[in-house]
Amino acid sequence: MKLSPTMQKFVLHWGEMGTRWGVNRTVAQIHALLFLADHPLNADDIVETLGVARSNVSVSLKELQSWGLVRVVHVLGDRRDHFQTFDDVWEIFRTVVEERKRREIDPTLTLLRQCKLEAEDDPQLGEQARRKLDMTLDFVESMAEGYEELRRLPPATLLRLLHFGSKVQRWMGRRADSHEKS
């Protein structure tokens, strides 16, 4: 697959952003390539297009599959596995957020709940540390509950909510400014 200059720019940037998000550069580049591709690609296509090692492509595709971002499809007359990702940016976003929640937030909630239980029987734990643990647990639980509510919303509603949020923020900013002047 030959990439246009714009496609190259996007794939390279997505790889750079991936490293900032804690994702391997090649994993992110493969995801970007599959997102832009107008048909499913096999591993050899990816190797040739990105100029990376076959082993790196295999490992990266497994990582993308574990995140639920890439699925295997079959092409008539070709026994090789082909790969594709979602065409919908909202679906990609939801998948990434859900997977990060499962990998990062859920274990943190479990640990915080264990700490809260253990804190009851920990005579060395000071009151200030106990309050901070409780405050952190309350915060993370609230964020997780808020996420669960938001994830049920259709993309169009989420988009309206985001636009509404910026209007509220501007309005609240003006209110704060007028109260400071009073």
Buried (B, 14 or more C-beta within 10 A) or exposed (E): BEBEEEBBEBBBEBBEEBEEEEBBBBBBBBBBBBBBBEEBBBBEBBBBBBEBEEEBBEBBBEBBEEBBBBBEEEEEEEEEBBBBBBEEEEBBEBBBBBBBBEEEBEEBBEEBEEBBEEEEEEEEBEEEEBEEBBEBBEEBBEEBEEBEEEEEEEEEEBEEEEEEEEEEEEEEEEEEEEEEEE
